[in-house]
Amino acid sequence: MNRVGGSQARWTGKPARVGVSGDTPINYREALAWLYGLQRFGIKLGLENIRRLLDECCSSVCVKRPAFAAASASAPKVIHVAGTNGKGSVCAMVDSICRVQGYRTGLFISPHLVTFRERIRANGEMISKDAVANGLMEIRNLVADWDPHPTFFEVTTAIALKYFSDAKIDIAILETGLGGRLDATNAVQSDVSVITPIHFDHEKWLGHTLAEIAGEKAGIIKSRVPVVSAPQPPEAEKVIRTRAAACEAPVEFVTKPYEDTPVTLPGSHQKWNAALAVAALRATKIEIDHASIVRGLGAIDFPARFQRWDERTIIDGAHNPAAARALADTWCEFFGEQKAILILAVLSDKNLRGIGEALAPIADSVLLPKIRSERAALPEDLAKVVSAITPPLPCSVVSSVDEALALAHAKPNSILITGSLHFAGEVLAHLRGEPAAFEECAQ
């Protein structure tokens, strides 16, 4: 493997062009406008389009495809992570440890918080605006006449893999976008399949029982490729073991949290995530020494995971009941019996009542701002849910994030901002004085 030395590789493709004649340069904003426009195609689970994309636009990609399992020695190790909660944290931990050890890494995660560029990182550095524009426009020209047309996530996955190829990475860390079995990232041949805790979320797409959801997550397990899993509910564990046995894949369930040294990301659940990250590296047979594990886990930069913005303000992206329960437990670890002023915004397709009930024990009162995501539940609808919780919590609908923050700071309590990673991103952009994610292509 190539060890780190020098700056991140740049996109090597030709200047981006669009149009029939291919003679009009395109900038980052315009390229993102096209990409976000693909959301009109919705979510289409399946591997046919992404395989075609990888074959046609990433023919030189160094990330292995399942059809070419006997890849060259220059192909990077691939760590593939699925699950309901903790995927991003585990990926960030693996990335940090590997970079400390001296490997060149490619990190692909979703969603992003403030800028699209967060999704794709080579050796810790976000992909450049020029690389995004060039890559997107190459793909735009390629797929103009495809039917079915590739989706937002399929195109983003292809951009990431091509970028990693040009960056000559040693280790690719890929987070699934939705599920696993039919997720675009599953078109890549992995060296280890990692499964974080499985809970209820995205039931419309993945199923309405834990066994059904686990079946989709366990779909990343491949023939004779090691599997490392967090502790799971019995019905999910059974599915994982059955799939692993069918694939003749050795399987390991983490049995205790990482307690050796501090982990940057707060909360007991992050110690379990750390144990999973370390187990994944060992299963992949990547050479990592203890000092790199210690330094890597102590130097993770991953916002909106119980992120302390200031002495009073915590930002967290918990977006389903299980994540909200973990957040409440972490709050108690740090603040004891102190109650929070809760600033809450949740996407409309989530379990609003389950999230509210999980957070109610740590909340003094709730502020419900109107946010700019089209997917957000209306504050008035969320207010009805919060008011129905026993005992009922005082709640107020407010016009904006700015008003919510002003009202919260007028009280002495600590402040907890949560309910969605999209909301966390909007708040972080507001606090930093930067454009929010949805404004990138509108500047």
N, C-alpha and C positions, 0 to 999 in steps of 0.2 A: 504493500500500500504506500501511496505517496503521503509523506508527512507535511504538516503545514510549513509554509515558508513563502512570504510575499503576500500581495494583496489578492482579493477575490477576483476570479476570472470574470471577464465581461462577455456579454452576448456577442457572438461572432457572426451573426446573420447579416444579410444585406440590409440597407436602410428600408424602413417600412414604407410600403406603397399600397394604395388602394385604388379602386375604380377599375373599369374594364381595361384601360390601357396601362394601369399600374404606374402612373406617373405623378401621383399626388402624395407628398410626404404627410405623415400623420404624427401628431404629438401624443403625449401621455394622456391628456384629458380626453382627446377624441377617441383614442384607443379604448379607454375605459368605458366611454359612452357606448361604444359598440358592444363591449363585453357585457355590461349591465343590461343592455337591450336583449341579450340572450335569455334573460330570466323569463321572458314571455313564453319560452318553451317549457318552463316549469322544471320539475324534477322527473327525470326519466332514468330509472335504475336499469342497468344493463351494461355489458362489456363490449358489445359489438363496435360502437362508435369510438370508444377510447382505444381499442386495439387497432382500428383503422388509422386513427390519428397517430399513434405511436409508430405504426409501420410506414406511414407516408411522410410525416413531418419530423419524426425523430428516428430515422433509420440508423443514425449513428449513436443513438442514446446508449450510455454505458450502464443504465439501469436495466437489469435483466427482464426479459419477457418470459412467461411460463413456457411458451413454445420453444424457447432456447435455453432451457434450464442449465445445459452444460456451457455456460457463458465463459468468456475468456477470463484469465486471471486478473485482468485490469478492471473488471466490473466491480462496483462497490458492494459492500455488504448492505443488505436492505432490512431494516427493522420496521415492521408493519404493525400499526396499533389500532385496534378497534375497541368498542365498549361504549357504555352510556356516559359515565362521568370519569373525569381524570385523564382522558386521552391526551389533551394538550399539555397537561402538567408532566405526564410521563415522557412525552416527546421532548419537552424542554429540558428535562433532567438528563435524558440520554444525550442530547445534543451538547449540553454544558460539560458533562463528564468527558465525552469524546474529544471535544475541542481542547480541554485542559490537558488531556493525554497527548495531544499533538496531531490528531487526525483532522482531515478536511471533511466537513460535514455539509450535507444538504438537508434542510428542515422544511417540511411542507405541512402546514397546519391550517385549520379553518374553524370558525370564521375569523376575519380580521376585526380589529377594534376601531382603529382610526384611519389607517391607510391600507389599501389593497396589498401594498408591498410587504406587509407583515407576514403574509401567507407563505412567501418563498424566500428562504435565506440560504446563502452559501457561506459557510465558515463564520456564522454569526452575523453577517451583514445582509440587510434587506436587498432584494433585487433592485436595480436602478430603474428610474423612470424610463430611460432610453431602452433598456432591455425589455421592459414590459411592452412599450409601444412597438418595438421592432418585432418581438415575438408574436404579439397579438395580431399584428397586421399580416405577418407571414401566414398565420393560421386562417385569418379572415379570407385571404385570397384563395387559400387551398380549399376551404369548405363552402365557398359561396353557393355551389350548386348541390350540396349534399342533401339527401332526403332519406332518413331524418337528419335534421341539422344538429350538430353537437350542442350540448347544453353549456351553461356558465361553468359548472364544475368540471366537466370533461375538458373544456378548453384550458381552464386554469391548471388542471393536472398535467396536461401535455406541455404547457409552458414551463411548469416546474421541472419536469423530467428532462426536457431539452436544456434548460438552464443548468441543471446539475451536471449533465453530460459535458457541457462546455467548461464548467468550473472544475472538472476533473476531481470530483469528490472521492473520498474513501468510503464514507458511510452515508446512506440515505435513510432518513427517518420520516416515514409517511403516516400521517393521521388520516383515517377514513373520514369522509364527509358525512355519510349517512349509512348506517347498517354495516355492511362488510361484503357479503356474498356478491352483490351486484354493484358495489361502489367502484368508481373509476380507478381508485388506487389498487384494486384487486387484480388489475391487468398486469401487475408487476410481480415477478418471481421474488419472494422474500426469503430471508435466511432465518427469520424467527417470526412467529405470529404471537402478538401480545394482546391480551384481552383484559381490559380494565373492568371495574365493577359494572354489572348489568342491572339496570332498573327500568322502570316504565318511562318511555319517552318516544316520540315519533310513532305512536301506535298506528296512525293511519297508514304508514308505509311498512312498518316492521312487524305488526301483529299485536294482538291484545292480551297475550299471555307472556309470562317471562320465558317460557319454553320457545314460543314462536320468535320472540325478539332475540333470544340466545342463538337460535338457529341461523338468523341472519348475521349476527356478529361472528359466530363460529365459522361462517363461510369463508373467512380469510385463511383458515387452516388448509395447508397444502400437503401434498404427498411427502411424507418422511421429513418434513420441516418441523423443528422443535416448536412447541407451544408453551408459553408462560402466561399464567392467568392469576389475577387477583382472587381472593376468596369470593365465592359466588353463592347466591341462594341455591338450595338443593336442586331445583328444577333446571336452573341454568347450568350448574355444574354437570348434571347428567348429560345434557345436550353436548357440552364441550367435550366431555370424555368420549361420548359415542362418536362424534365427528373425528376426533383425534385417532381413535382406534380404527375407524374406517380408512383413514389416510395413512395408517401406520406411522403416525407422528408422535414422538415422545412428548408427554405433557407433564408440566410441573405447576402446582398451585402454591403460591406464596403463602407461608404459614405464620409469619410474624413481621411486624413493621421494622423499618430501618431505625435503629436507636443509637448507632455508633457515634455519630457526630451531628451537629445542627444541620437542618435543612432550611434553605432560605424561605421557601414557601410555607406559611404558617398553617398549623392545624394537624391534628393527629392523623387525619386521612391522607395528608401529604407524606407522612412517614411510610404509610402503606404503598403509596405511589412510588416513593423512592426505592423501597424494597423490590417492587416490580421492575423498575428501570434497571437496577443492578442485576437482577436475575436475567433480564432480557439480554444484557450485554454478555453475561457469562454463557448463556445458552447459544449465543451467536459465535462464541469463541473469539471475541475481539479482545486483544491484549490490553487490559486496563489494570493499572496498579492501584493500591488502596489510597495512596496520596491523591491521585486524580479523582477518585470517587469523592473523597472528602472535600477537595477544593471545588469540584464541579457542583456538588449538591449545595455548597455554601455560596455559590455565585450565580444563581439562576435569576435571570431577568425576564419575568413573565407577568405582565400587568393583569389587573382585575381578578386576581386570586388572593382574596383577603388583603388587598393592597392598601397600605396605610398612606393616604394622600397627605394628611397632616396629623397633628396630635389628636384631632377629634373625628376624623373622617376616614371611613373604610369603604372601599369599592370592591364589589365581588360580582362575578357573572353567573351566580347560581340561577338555573333556569328550569329546574324540575324539582319535584318534592324531595327526592333523595339528596340532591345537591343542596337544597335549602336546609335540610336537616343537618347535613355536615357543616354548613355555614353557621347555623345556630349553635352547634356544639363548639365550633371554633371561637365564636363570639364569647361564649361562657368561659372558655379556657383563658381568654385575654382580659375580659371585662367583668368576670364574676357575675354578680346579680344585677349589675347596672343595665338598665334598659336603653334601647336605642331609639332615636328618632329615625324611623324607617322611610326612606325615599324609594318608592317601588314602581317599577314599570315592567310589564310582562307581555310577551307575544300572545296573540289571541288564540293560537292553536295549542297552548300549553295548559297544564292542569292548574288553573288559577286558584281553586280552593285548596288543593294540596300544598301549593307553595305558601299560600297565606297561613294555613294551619301550622306549617313547619316553622314559620318565622314569628308567629304570634307570641310565643313565650318570651322572646327577647325584645319585643317591641313595646315602647311606651305610647307611641302614636304613629300614624302613617300619613305620609304626604304622597299624593298620586298626581304626578305631573303629566301633562300632555307632551308626548315626545314625537319625533319626526319620522319614525319608522312607520311605513304603511301597514306593517304586520302587527303593530302593537294593539293590545286590547285597549278599548276606550277607558279612560280613567273612571268614568261614571259606572261602567260595568264592573270594573275592579272594585270600586267602592261598595257596590252591592254585595260582592263576595266577602270583602273584609268585614263589612257590618254584620254579616250573618254568622261570623265565627263566634263561638262561645268561649269565654266572655267576649263581647264585642269590643273592638278597638276603636278609639277616636281616629277618624280619618278625614282628610280634606282633599278635595280635588283642586289642583292649582294649574295655572295656565302654562307654566314652563319650568324647565330645569332651574333656570335662574331664580325664579320665585321660590321654588322648593328649597333651594340652598339658602336663600335669604331667611326664610321662615325657620329653617332648621337651626341656623346659626344664632337665631335670636333666643334659643333655649339652651340650657346648660348641658343637655345630654350629648353623648357621642352620637355620631351620625353613621348610618349604614345605608349605602346606595346599592341596590341589587335588583334582581328579577330577570335579567337578560344580559348576555354578552353584548348585544347590539346597544342596549341602554348604557351599559358600562362604557362602551366606546364613545357614545355621544357625550356622556358626562366628562370623560377624560379629555376629549377634544375641546369641550367648553372650558374646562379648568386650565388647559394648556394654551388656550387662545388660538387653536388651530381649526381648520375646516374639519367637519365630521366626515365619516367614511362616505356617506351618501352625497356629499358636496364635492368630492374629488373630480367628478366628471362634469360638474356644473360651474366650475370656476371660470 
